[in-house]
């Protein structure tokens, strides 16, 4: 199984929420510094992957170094990729189906 680690209340108040606010103000360098602190805390606490579950987090961490980026998973990007994969698989399956009432040659 997996254990779930969350940022504590202090890091949420001091880094995550202000980082989100900085993204909304388009101050990405400040957002990166703040959000990077939160990710570092989770990694130091034993997290192997940090799921970025808010749309502002990947934006704020886009310029972060490899140590942070390689340990983060963009939940929205993963969902979008799964939707594309599903749609392509459904299309391939429908291309193979024979319409009702027609005989295969």
GROMACS elastic network, one bead per residue, 0.5 to 0.9 nm:
[ bonds ]
;  ai    aj funct       b0    kb
    3    47     6  0.85784   500
    4    47     6  0.81702   500
    5     8     6  0.88822   500
    5    42     6  0.69051   500
    5    45     6  0.78973   500
    5    46     6  0.82089   500
    5    47     6  0.67658   500
    5    50     6  0.87813   500
    6    42     6  0.72389   500
    7    10     6  0.79554   500
    7    11     6  0.59707   500
    7    12     6  0.60601   500
    7    16     6  0.83543   500
    7    38     6  0.66593   500
    7    39     6  0.83431   500
    7    41     6  0.74812   500
    7    42     6  0.66271   500
    8    11     6  0.55341   500
    8    12     6  0.62041   500
    8    13     6  0.87083   500
    9    12     6  0.50470   500
    9    13     6  0.61350   500
    9    14     6  0.85040   500
   10    13     6  0.52092   500
   10    14     6  0.59557   500
   10    15     6  0.81846   500
   11    15     6  0.52840   500
   11    16     6  0.65177   500
   11    17     6  0.86557   500
   11    37     6  0.80266   500
   11    38     6  0.61568   500
   11    41     6  0.82528   500
   12    15     6  0.55948   500
   12    17     6  0.58173   500
   12    18     6  0.82458   500
   12    38     6  0.76205   500
   13    16     6  0.65163   500
   13    17     6  0.58384   500
   13    18     6  0.70992   500
   14    17     6  0.70736   500
   14    18     6  0.65378   500
   14    19     6  0.85803   500
   14    34     6  0.78261   500
   14    38     6  0.89484   500
   15    18     6  0.54470   500
   15    19     6  0.56952   500
   15    20     6  0.85375   500
   15    31     6  0.84314   500
   15    33     6  0.83682   500
   15    35     6  0.58089   500
   15    36     6  0.83325   500
   15    37     6  0.67122   500
   15    38     6  0.61843   500
   16    19     6  0.50199   500
   16    20     6  0.62470   500
   16    21     6  0.87105   500
   16    31     6  0.85713   500
   16    34     6  0.65648   500
   16    35     6  0.55323   500
   16    36     6  0.89213   500
   16    37     6  0.84726   500
   16    38     6  0.64142   500
   16    57     6  0.84749   500
   17    20     6  0.51227   500
   17    21     6  0.63259   500
   17    22     6  0.87188   500
   17    34     6  0.88561   500
   17    35     6  0.86823   500
   18    22     6  0.61948   500
   18    23     6  0.87589   500
   18    31     6  0.75024   500
   18    34     6  0.71938   500
   18    35     6  0.85026   500
   19    22     6  0.50117   500
   19    23     6  0.63721   500
   19    24     6  0.87507   500
   19    27     6  0.89903   500
   19    28     6  0.85481   500
   19    30     6  0.70239   500
   19    32     6  0.71501   500
   19    33     6  0.79148   500
   19    34     6  0.52393   500
   19    35     6  0.55754   500
   19    56     6  0.84342   500
   19    57     6  0.80269   500
   19    60     6  0.71762   500
   20    23     6  0.51499   500
   20    24     6  0.64131   500
   20    25     6  0.87789   500
   20    31     6  0.67263   500
   20    34     6  0.88757   500
   20    35     6  0.80838   500
   20    54     6  0.87991   500
   20    56     6  0.58104   500
   20    57     6  0.68784   500
   20    60     6  0.74541   500
   21    24     6  0.50961   500
   21    25     6  0.63660   500
   21    26     6  0.86855   500
   21    27     6  0.87128   500
   21    31     6  0.78172   500
   21    56     6  0.87709   500
   22    26     6  0.61212   500
   22    27     6  0.50652   500
   22    28     6  0.65500   500
   22    29     6  0.85740   500
   22    30     6  0.64232   500
   22    31     6  0.51346   500
   22    32     6  0.88762   500
   22    34     6  0.89129   500
   22    60     6  0.81241   500
   23    27     6  0.56709   500
   23    28     6  0.56649   500
   23    29     6  0.89684   500
   23    30     6  0.82872   500
   23    31     6  0.58188   500
   23    32     6  0.87234   500
   23    56     6  0.63010   500
   23    57     6  0.82268   500
   23    59     6  0.71382   500
   23    60     6  0.58896   500
   24    27     6  0.75935   500
   24    28     6  0.89056   500
   24    56     6  0.77306   500
   25    28     6  0.82318   500
   26    29     6  0.88671   500
   26    31     6  0.85522   500
   27    30     6  0.57493   500
   27    31     6  0.63377   500
   27    32     6  0.88276   500
   27    60     6  0.86262   500
   28    32     6  0.59491   500
   28    33     6  0.86027   500
   28    59     6  0.77510   500
   28    60     6  0.56162   500
   28    61     6  0.81363   500
   28    62     6  0.86955   500
   28    63     6  0.83501   500
   29    32     6  0.51597   500
   29    33     6  0.64050   500
   29    34     6  0.87932   500
   29    60     6  0.77769   500
   29    61     6  0.89622   500
   29    63     6  0.80901   500
   30    33     6  0.52227   500
   30    34     6  0.62752   500
   30    35     6  0.85733   500
   30    60     6  0.83828   500
   31    34     6  0.52000   500
   31    35     6  0.59039   500
   31    36     6  0.81112   500
   31    57     6  0.85943   500
   31    59     6  0.87063   500
   31    60     6  0.51261   500
   31    61     6  0.74107   500
   32    35     6  0.52640   500
   32    36     6  0.56244   500
   32    37     6  0.84624   500
   32    57     6  0.87910   500
   32    59     6  0.85875   500
   32    60     6  0.50119   500
   32    61     6  0.50741   500
   32    62     6  0.77376   500
   32    63     6  0.70538   500
   32    64     6  0.64716   500
   33    36     6  0.51900   500
   33    37     6  0.64325   500
   33    60     6  0.86453   500
   33    61     6  0.84539   500
   33    64     6  0.84371   500
   34    37     6  0.53714   500
   34    38     6  0.68605   500
   34    60     6  0.87588   500
   35    38     6  0.51278   500
   35    39     6  0.63580   500
   35    40     6  0.86019   500
   35    57     6  0.72828   500
   35    60     6  0.69286   500
   35    61     6  0.68092   500
   36    39     6  0.51008   500
   36    40     6  0.60236   500
   36    41     6  0.85475   500
   36    60     6  0.87199   500
   36    61     6  0.69605   500
   36    64     6  0.72933   500
   36    68     6  0.72297   500
   37    40     6  0.51001   500
   37    41     6  0.61995   500
   37    42     6  0.87885   500
   38    41     6  0.51478   500
   38    42     6  0.64613   500
   38    43     6  0.87784   500
   39    42     6  0.51608   500
   39    43     6  0.62006   500
   39    44     6  0.85596   500
   39    50     6  0.69065   500
   39    68     6  0.70544   500
   39    71     6  0.87858   500
   39    72     6  0.82732   500
   40    43     6  0.50429   500
   40    44     6  0.59810   500
   40    45     6  0.83763   500
   40    68     6  0.74944   500
   41    44     6  0.51167   500
   41    45     6  0.60380   500
   41    46     6  0.88244   500
   41    47     6  0.89032   500
   42    46     6  0.65223   500
   42    47     6  0.55152   500
   42    48     6  0.85667   500
   42    49     6  0.87523   500
   42    50     6  0.73311   500
   43    46     6  0.52837   500
   43    48     6  0.64794   500
   43    49     6  0.76651   500
   43    50     6  0.77219   500
   43    68     6  0.88377   500
   43    71     6  0.83105   500
   44    47     6  0.71327   500
   47    50     6  0.66830   500
   47    71     6  0.88666   500
   48    71     6  0.67968   500
   48    72     6  0.89033   500
   49    70     6  0.84851   500
   49    72     6  0.56112   500
   49    73     6  0.69029   500
   50    68     6  0.89346   500
   50    71     6  0.61338   500
   50    73     6  0.60972   500
   50    74     6  0.86815   500
   51    54     6  0.89822   500
   51    71     6  0.86611   500
   51    72     6  0.57636   500
   51    74     6  0.61721   500
   51    75     6  0.62524   500
   52    55     6  0.77132   500
   52    56     6  0.86621   500
   52    57     6  0.58658   500
   52    58     6  0.65363   500
   52    72     6  0.66022   500
   52    73     6  0.58249   500
   52    75     6  0.57302   500
   52    76     6  0.81745   500
   53    56     6  0.87791   500
   53    57     6  0.74079   500
   53    58     6  0.88140   500
   53    73     6  0.85698   500
   53    74     6  0.69286   500
   53    75     6  0.54471   500
   53    76     6  0.73130   500
   54    57     6  0.55889   500
   54    58     6  0.77921   500
   54    74     6  0.85143   500
   54    75     6  0.78350   500
   54    76     6  0.80115   500
   55    58     6  0.65075   500
   55    59     6  0.73118   500
   55    74     6  0.84584   500
   55    75     6  0.84770   500
   55    76     6  0.70723   500
   56    59     6  0.52763   500
   56    60     6  0.61098   500
   56    61     6  0.86773   500
   57    60     6  0.50971   500
   57    61     6  0.61226   500
   57    62     6  0.84654   500
   57    74     6  0.82136   500
   58    61     6  0.51108   500
   58    62     6  0.57872   500
   58    72     6  0.86200   500
   58    73     6  0.86107   500
   58    74     6  0.62567   500
   59    62     6  0.52528   500
   59    63     6  0.83416   500
   60    63     6  0.74848   500
   60    64     6  0.82940   500
   61    64     6  0.51148   500
   61    65     6  0.86132   500
   61    68     6  0.81308   500
   61    69     6  0.73183   500
   62    65     6  0.86204   500
   62    69     6  0.75911   500
   63    69     6  0.84946   500
   64    67     6  0.80736   500
   64    68     6  0.62832   500
   64    69     6  0.62591   500
   65    68     6  0.57467   500
   65    69     6  0.62202   500
   65    70     6  0.84823   500
   66    70     6  0.55307   500
   66    71     6  0.81732   500
   67    70     6  0.57820   500
   67    71     6  0.66410   500
   68    71     6  0.53635   500
   68    72     6  0.64622   500
   69    72     6  0.52882   500
   69    73     6  0.80930   500
   70    73     6  0.80672   500
   73    76     6  0.88810   500
   73    77     6  0.82298   500
   73    78     6  0.76440   500
   74    77     6  0.53206   500
   74    78     6  0.62293   500
   74    79     6  0.87033   500
   75    78     6  0.51005   500
   75    79     6  0.61663   500
   75    80     6  0.86214   500
   76    79     6  0.50702   500
   76    80     6  0.61058   500
   76    81     6  0.85579   500
   77    80     6  0.50549   500
   77    81     6  0.60874   500
   77    82     6  0.85535   500
   78    81     6  0.51411   500
   78    82     6  0.61671   500
   78    83     6  0.86563   500
   79    82     6  0.50898   500
   79    83     6  0.62135   500
   79    84     6  0.87350   500
   80    83     6  0.50830   500
   80    84     6  0.62905   500
   80    85     6  0.86352   500
   81    84     6  0.51354   500
   81    85     6  0.61147   500
   81    86     6  0.85314   500
   82    85     6  0.50502   500
   82    86     6  0.60511   500
   82    87     6  0.85768   500
   83    86     6  0.50692   500
   83    87     6  0.61279   500
   83    88     6  0.86123   500
   84    87     6  0.50909   500
   84    88     6  0.61210   500
   84    89     6  0.85137   500
   85    88     6  0.52373   500
   85    89     6  0.61252   500
   85    90     6  0.85578   500
   86    89     6  0.51228   500
   86    90     6  0.60625   500
   86    91     6  0.85758   500
   87    90     6  0.50320   500
   87    91     6  0.61073   500
   87    92     6  0.86083   500
   88    91     6  0.50637   500
   88    92     6  0.61894   500
   88    93     6  0.85867   500
   89    92     6  0.51125   500
   89    93     6  0.61565   500
   89    94     6  0.86175   500
   90    93     6  0.50532   500
   90    94     6  0.60930   500
   90    95     6  0.85708   500
   91    94     6  0.50881   500
   91    95     6  0.61194   500
   91    96     6  0.87519   500
   92    95     6  0.51577   500
   92    96     6  0.65863   500
   93    96     6  0.52783   500
   93    97     6  0.65872   500
   94    97     6  0.51313   500
   94    98     6  0.83363   500
   95    98     6  0.81474   500
   97   100     6  0.89869   500
   98   101     6  0.83407   500
   98   102     6  0.66462   500
   98   103     6  0.74767   500
   98   104     6  0.68780   500
   99   102     6  0.58048   500
   99   103     6  0.84232   500
  100   103     6  0.84810   500
